[in-house]
Each structure stands twice: as C-alpha cells, then as structure tokens.
Amino acid sequence: MQPRRPAGDRWLRRALLTAGLGWAGYSYLRSFWHTSPKPALHGAGLVVVVLNAAIVALLAAGLRLSWRANRAGDAGTRAARAAIAVTGLALVLALVLYGVASRSGGGFTFAMVALWFLVLRLGLAWAVAAGGATLLATAAISEATRPDGPDLGLLAAGLGVLVGAIATRQRRLAETAARRAENETIALAERSRMAREIHDILAHSLSAQIVHLEAARLLLARDGDGQALEQVERAGRLARSGLEETRRALAALRGDAPPLDEALESLAADFRGGTGRACSVEVTGEAREVPPPVALAVVRTAQEALTNTRKHAPGADARIALRYTEREIVLEVADTGATGPPLDLASGGYGLVGMRERAALIGGTLETGPDEKGFTVSLRVPA
C-alpha cells in the first residue's frame, strides 16, 4: 500500500497545477488574439478560429478518454485506443495551425501538448517515430513559411519535450512494474500463510482419518463383514481423494503448482486408471505461466468435468483440450456419451454451479451442454 502524501504537499501540488493551468490559459488567449492572421469570421482568420476550437475539443476529449482508460487499467481498452486516435488527430491539426500561423507559436504549443500525451500512450518505438515525425514536420513547415528559415529554438524545445515525455513514460512503466511486483509478493506471502493454515488443519485431519480408516478396514477384513468393509474402503478412497485435492489447492496457493499440461495429464491418467476408458489430452498454442487462481480454476474445472463423466456417463471416453490464445486460455472437456446406467457416486467437486462461480471470480465464462453424442464443458478465462 502506497503511503498517503501529506495534506500540505497535496495542497501545494494543486496550487501549482492551478497556477500553471491559469498561466497556460492566459498565454493561449493572448497568443490567440495576437496571432497573424488575426481571428475573423472569414478567410484565413476563420481557419485559425476553427482549428483552435477543434484542437481544444480534441485534446479535451483525448484527456477524458485517457482518464477512462487509466480507470480501466488496461492499455488495450477501447477508450485507450480512442484516446490515441483523438490525440493523434489533434497533433495533425496543431501542425496545420502552425503552418497557417507559424509566427504565433500556438500551433506548435498544441502540437507539443498532443505529442506529450501520445508518447505516454504509445509503445516506445511508436513514440520515437511520432516524435521524430513531428519534429521533421515542424522543421519543414518553418522552412516553407518563415523567411529566416526553421526556428531552431522551437525545434530544440520540441526535442526537449520529446525526451522528457519518453523519460516520463519509462519512469511510469518502471514504477508500475515495481508496484505490480510488490503486490504479487504480498499476495504470494498471504497465500502461503493461508496454505500453512489449511495444511495444519485440513490436511492433518484427513491424514488421521485415512490412518483410522485403514485400521478399520484391516479389522473388518479379518472379521469378514463384507458390507461394512465396502463402505470403509469407499470412505478411504474419498478421504485420499480429498487429501490429494487439498494438496493440489495448497500448491496453487503457494504458487508452485505444476504446469497446466502436467496437471491435466495427471487427471487424465487418474480417469484412465479408474474407468479403464480412454482420456486424451491435447494442448495447442504457446504455453505460458499463468496466475495461480487461473491455473487452479482450470484444473478444478477439468477435474469436476471428468468426475461428472464418471458419474453420469459410465463407459464413455473423454477428451481434454487446452488452447492458449493471445488473451485467454480455453479449456474443453468432452465425453463420448454413456454406454451404461448412471452411477450413484459422491462428487468430489462443486458441480456446474460451483464451476461457473469459480470462473466468474477470475473474469471467465463457463459453457456446458450436450453435443452430438456426449456432454461438453468449455471454460474461457483471461490469462
């Protein structure tokens, strides 16, 4: 958590910002009314008025869109792309205004403001390209409109604005990366603490239950009570399954869970061993590391889907498909349909409702339903 700035510091920053905006507004109006050609309702003066109004409107819209994009926290949102387009158009019009009234400097000032905000939004290569093109355009306009040639002072100021904007952009990126790393470290520490608590309570309890159930099984096997022996063995299997799920969840909390393809292959092997039916695993796309909550959701959804296949579609083969795309991970678990009556087995998961809730918690979606022969579960999560 970032420390709050002192009240006096905040007041000083607001006062300086207000004074700066006020001076900029005064300078703009003074430059606007003393420009050449002068503002008018006809001819070149009308062009100056229209360009000034359009640039101010576009910069205001770009600032508002940038604010919305910052609130969303995603550089790829529609608001961010619109902010880049609107600010870029303002930059072009500002250069046109500079060509129409190169002596006033208003167009150049607008161009530098637009360039600053563009650099903060664009990638580094595009930012350098936009800055270089702006400076070249300024030099060409000066050469064409000024009798004494390019204004080297303005070009030097423009270069300073470009360098300052790029430095500010890189500093912000570094600060954002540092904050993200700090937050991830804090979250990992908290997950590790929770994992230790769960292990000390639940895992130890399940392990003790398994020991006692094994002792009861041996006694029943010796005494020959077949029905009670069957129930105890079933309880032992469920306890071992619960212990394995607990360990898998704890590994995900600690951030040391196995890769998704290995985890899914393990689930497929359990399915093949428990049912004697086929279960294939297909992974497409470029595999990458995903956040623990996403990995756990994918594994638990696959596990629940396979449990439902064993319960409601005995005799069916299963297929697990994991696809990595640019912005999301897609999991699909399908079966070929039952060849026998449904079994009355206890489920180790939360059912379809629980899978949908787990997907919603991480911004994903779950779709389920019958296909041509069997049943399909499809999970999409951003990662």
C-alpha positions in Angstrom: 0.0 0.0 0.0 1.4 3.4 -1.0 1.8 6.0 1.8 -0.5 9.0 1.6 1.0 12.3 0.8 0.9 14.9 3.5 -2.1 17.3 3.2 0.3 20.3 2.7 2.1 18.6 -0.1 -1.2 17.8 -1.9 -2.4 21.4 -1.4 0.9 22.7 -2.9 0.7 20.5 -5.9 -2.9 21.5 -6.6 -2.0 25.2 -6.2 1.0 24.8 -8.6 -1.2 22.9 -11.1 -3.9 25.6 -10.9 -1.4 28.3 -11.4 0.2 26.5 -14.3 -3.2 25.9 -16.0 -4.1 29.5 -15.4 -0.9 30.9 -16.9 -1.3 28.5 -19.9 -4.8 29.7 -20.5 -3.8 33.3 -20.3 -0.9 32.7 -22.7 -3.1 30.8 -25.1 -5.7 33.6 -25.2 -3.1 36.3 -25.6 -1.4 34.3 -28.4 -4.8 33.6 -30.0 -5.9 37.2 -30.2 -2.5 38.5 -31.3 -1.9 35.8 -33.9 -1.3 36.5 -37.6 -3.6 36.1 -39.4 -6.0 37.5 -36.8 -9.1 35.6 -35.8 -12.0 36.5 -38.0 -15.3 35.2 -39.5 -13.9 34.8 -43.0 -10.8 33.8 -44.8 -7.6 32.7 -43.1 -8.9 34.2 -39.8 -11.8 31.8 -39.8 -9.5 28.9 -40.5 -7.5 29.9 -37.4 -10.7 30.1 -35.2 -11.9 26.7 -36.5 -8.5 25.0 -36.0 -8.2 26.4 -32.4 -11.7 25.2 -31.5 -11.2 21.8 -33.0 -7.8 21.2 -31.3 -9.0 22.3 -27.9 -12.0 20.0 -28.2 -9.9 17.1 -29.4 -7.4 17.5 -26.6 -10.1 17.7 -24.0 -11.7 14.5 -25.4 -8.4 12.8 -25.5 -7.7 13.7 -21.9 -11.1 12.4 -20.9 -10.6 9.1 -22.8 -7.1 8.7 -21.2 -8.6 9.2 -17.8 -11.2 6.5 -18.6 -8.5 4.1 -19.9 -6.5 4.7 -16.7 -9.5 3.9 -14.6 -10.0 0.6 -16.6 -6.3 -0.2 -16.0 -5.8 -1.7 -19.5 -3.7 -0.1 -22.3 -5.7 -2.2 -24.8 -9.2 -1.0 -24.0 -11.4 0.8 -26.5 -11.0 4.0 -24.5 -7.2 3.9 -24.7 -7.3 3.3 -28.5 -9.7 6.1 -29.0 -7.6 8.4 -26.9 -4.6 7.7 -29.1 -6.6 8.3 -32.3 -8.2 11.5 -31.0 -4.9 12.9 -29.7 -3.1 12.0 -32.9 -5.8 13.9 -34.9 -5.2 16.9 -32.5 -1.5 16.7 -33.3 -2.1 16.8 -37.0 -4.4 19.8 -36.8 -1.9 21.5 -34.5 0.8 21.2 -37.2 -1.7 22.5 -39.7 -2.4 25.5 -37.5 1.4 26.1 -37.1 1.6 26.2 -40.9 -1.2 28.7 -41.2 0.1 30.9 -38.3 3.7 30.0 -37.8 4.6 33.3 -36.2 2.2 32.9 -33.3 3.5 29.6 -31.9 0.1 28.5 -30.8 0.0 25.6 -33.2 3.5 24.4 -32.1 2.4 24.6 -28.4 -0.7 22.5 -29.1 1.5 20.0 -31.1 3.8 19.6 -28.1 0.9 19.0 -25.7 -0.6 16.4 -28.0 2.8 14.8 -28.6 3.4 14.5 -24.8 0.2 12.6 -24.2 0.7 10.4 -27.3 4.2 9.4 -26.1 2.7 8.4 -22.7 0.2 6.1 -24.5 2.2 4.6 -27.4 4.8 1.9 -27.3 8.4 3.1 -27.2 9.1 2.5 -30.9 5.9 4.3 -32.0 6.5 7.1 -29.5 10.0 7.8 -31.0 8.6 7.6 -34.5 5.7 10.0 -33.7 8.2 12.4 -32.1 10.6 12.3 -34.9 7.9 12.8 -37.5 6.5 15.8 -35.5 9.9 17.5 -35.4 10.6 16.9 -39.1 7.1 18.3 -39.9 7.8 21.3 -37.7 11.1 21.9 -39.4 9.6 21.6 -42.9 6.7 24.0 -42.1 9.2 26.5 -40.7 11.3 26.2 -43.8 8.3 26.8 -46.0 6.6 29.6 -44.1 9.4 31.6 -42.3 11.6 33.9 -44.4 14.5 33.3 -42.0 14.2 29.5 -42.1 13.5 27.0 -39.4 13.2 28.2 -35.8 16.0 26.3 -34.1 14.8 27.4 -30.7 11.4 25.8 -31.3 13.0 22.6 -32.6 15.3 22.4 -29.6 12.2 22.9 -27.3 10.4 20.2 -29.2 13.3 17.8 -28.8 13.3 18.5 -25.1 9.6 17.8 -24.9 10.1 14.5 -26.7 13.0 13.4 -24.5 11.1 14.5 -21.3 7.9 12.6 -22.4 9.9 9.4 -23.2 11.7 9.6 -19.8 8.4 10.2 -18.0 6.9 7.2 -19.9 9.8 4.9 -18.9 9.7 6.0 -15.3 5.9 5.3 -15.1 6.4 1.9 -16.6 9.2 1.1 -14.1 7.0 2.3 -11.2 4.1 0.3 -12.4 6.2 -2.8 -12.7 7.7 -2.3 -9.2 4.2 -1.9 -7.7 3.0 -5.0 -9.5 5.9 -7.0 -8.3 5.4 -5.7 -4.7 1.7 -6.6 -4.8 2.5 -10.1 -6.2 5.0 -10.6 -3.4 2.4 -9.6 -0.8 -0.3 -11.8 -2.3 2.1 -14.8 -2.5 3.0 -14.3 1.1 -0.6 -14.2 2.1 -1.4 -17.3 0.0 1.5 -19.1 1.7 0.2 -18.2 5.1 -3.3 -19.4 4.2 -1.8 -22.6 2.7 0.0 -23.3 6.0 -3.2 -22.8 8.0 -5.2 -25.1 5.7 -2.4 -27.7 5.8 -2.2 -27.6 9.6 -6.0 -28.1 9.9 -7.4 -29.9 7.0 -4.5 -32.0 5.6 -3.5 -33.3 9.0 -7.2 -34.1 9.8 -7.6 -36.1 6.5 -4.3 -37.9 7.1 -5.5 -39.0 10.5 -8.8 -40.2 9.1 -7.1 -42.2 6.5 -5.0 -43.9 9.2 -8.1 -44.8 11.2 -10.0 -46.0 8.2 -7.1 -48.2 7.2 -7.1 -49.8 10.7 -10.9 -50.3 10.5 -10.5 -51.9 7.0 -8.0 -54.4 8.3 -10.2 -55.3 11.3 -13.2 -55.8 9.0 -11.2 -57.8 6.5 -10.2 -60.1 9.4 -13.8 -60.4 10.7 -15.3 -61.0 7.3 -18.0 -58.2 7.4 -18.2 -57.6 3.6 -20.8 -54.8 3.5 -19.1 -52.7 6.2 -15.7 -53.4 4.6 -17.0 -52.0 1.3 -18.3 -48.8 3.0 -15.0 -48.3 4.8 -13.0 -48.8 1.6 -15.2 -46.3 -0.1 -14.7 -43.8 2.7 -10.9 -44.3 2.5 -10.9 -43.6 -1.2 -12.9 -40.4 -0.7 -10.5 -39.3 2.1 -7.5 -39.9 -0.1 -9.1 -38.1 -3.0 -9.9 -35.2 -0.6 -6.3 -35.2 0.6 -5.0 -35.1 -2.9 -7.3 -32.2 -3.9 -6.2 -30.3 -0.7 -2.5 -30.7 -1.6 -3.2 -29.6 -5.2 -5.0 -26.5 -3.9 -2.2 -25.8 -1.4 0.4 -26.0 -4.2 -1.7 -23.5 -6.2 -1.9 -21.1 -3.3 1.9 -21.3 -2.8 2.5 -20.6 -6.5 4.4 -23.9 -7.0 1.7 -25.9 -8.8 2.8 -28.0 -11.8 2.3 -26.7 -15.3 -1.2 -27.0 -16.6 -0.4 -29.7 -19.2 1.2 -31.9 -16.5 -1.8 -31.3 -14.1 -4.3 -32.2 -16.8 -2.3 -35.3 -17.9 -2.4 -36.4 -14.2 -6.1 -36.0 -14.2 -6.4 -38.0 -17.4 -4.2 -40.8 -16.0 -6.5 -41.0 -12.9 -9.5 -41.2 -15.2 -8.0 -43.9 -17.3 -6.9 -45.9 -14.2 -10.3 -45.6 -12.5 -12.5 -46.3 -15.5 -10.4 -48.3 -18.0 -11.6 -45.9 -20.7 -9.5 -43.6 -22.9 -8.8 -39.9 -22.0 -6.7 -37.9 -24.3 -5.0 -34.5 -23.5 -4.4 -32.0 -26.3 -2.5 -28.7 -25.7 -2.3 -26.1 -28.5 -0.9 -22.6 -28.6 2.2 -21.3 -26.9 2.2 -22.4 -23.3 3.0 -19.8 -20.7 2.9 -19.2 -17.0 -0.5 -18.3 -15.6 -1.6 -16.9 -12.3 -2.3 -19.5 -9.6 -6.0 -18.7 -9.3 -6.4 -19.2 -13.1 -4.4 -22.5 -13.0 -6.4 -23.8 -10.1 -9.7 -22.9 -11.8 -8.7 -24.7 -15.0 -7.6 -27.8 -13.1 -10.6 -27.9 -10.8 -13.0 -27.5 -13.8 -11.3 -30.3 -15.7 -11.5 -32.5 -12.5 -15.1 -31.8 -12.0 -16.0 -32.4 -15.6 -14.2 -35.8 -15.5 -15.9 -36.7 -12.2 -19.3 -35.9 -13.8 -18.3 -38.1 -16.8 -17.6 -41.0 -14.5 -20.8 -40.4 -12.6 -23.3 -39.6 -15.4 -21.7 -41.2 -18.4 -20.2 -44.6 -17.4 -18.4 -46.3 -20.2 -17.6 -43.0 -22.0 -14.3 -42.0 -23.4 -13.1 -38.4 -22.5 -11.1 -35.7 -24.2 -9.3 -32.7 -22.6 -8.3 -29.9 -24.9 -6.3 -26.8 -23.6 -5.8 -23.9 -26.0 -3.6 -20.9 -25.3 -4.6 -17.7 -27.3 -3.2 -14.2 -27.1 -5.6 -13.0 -24.4 -7.1 -16.1 -22.8 -7.0 -19.8 -22.1 -9.7 -22.1 -23.3 -10.3 -25.5 -21.7 -12.7 -28.0 -23.2 -13.6 -31.4 -21.6 -15.9 -33.6 -23.7 -17.1 -37.2 -23.4 -18.5 -39.7 -26.0 -21.7 -40.5 -24.1 -22.8 -43.1 -21.6 -22.8 -46.8 -22.5 -24.5 -47.9 -19.2 -26.8 -46.6 -16.5 -25.5 -43.6 -14.4 -23.7 -44.4 -11.2 -24.5 -43.3 -7.8 -21.1 -41.8 -6.8 -20.3 -39.0 -4.5 -18.8 -36.0 -6.3 -15.6 -34.5 -5.1 -16.3 -31.1 -6.6 -18.9 -28.3 -6.6 -20.9 -29.2 -9.6 -21.8 -27.0 -12.5 -22.9 -24.1 -10.3 -19.6 -24.1 -8.5 -17.6 -24.3 -11.7 -19.5 -21.2 -13.0 -18.9 -19.3 -9.8 -15.2 -20.2 -9.9 -14.9 -19.0 -13.5 -16.8 -15.7 -12.7 -14.4 -14.9 -9.8 -11.5 -14.7 -12.2 -13.4 -13.0 -15.1 -14.0 -16.1 -17.1 -17.1 -17.8 -18.6 -18.3 -21.4 -18.5 -20.5 -23.1 -21.1 -21.9 -26.6 -20.7 -24.3 -28.7 -22.7 -24.8 -31.8 -24.8 -23.1 -32.2 -28.1 -23.8 -34.8 -30.8 -23.0 -37.8 -28.6 -22.0 -36.8 -25.2 -21.5 -33.7 -23.0 -19.1 -30.8 -23.3 -17.7 -28.4 -20.7 -15.9 -25.3 -22.0 -14.1 -22.8 -19.8 -12.7 -19.4 -21.0 -10.5 -17.4 -18.7 -8.4 -14.3 -19.4 -4.7 -15.0 -18.8 
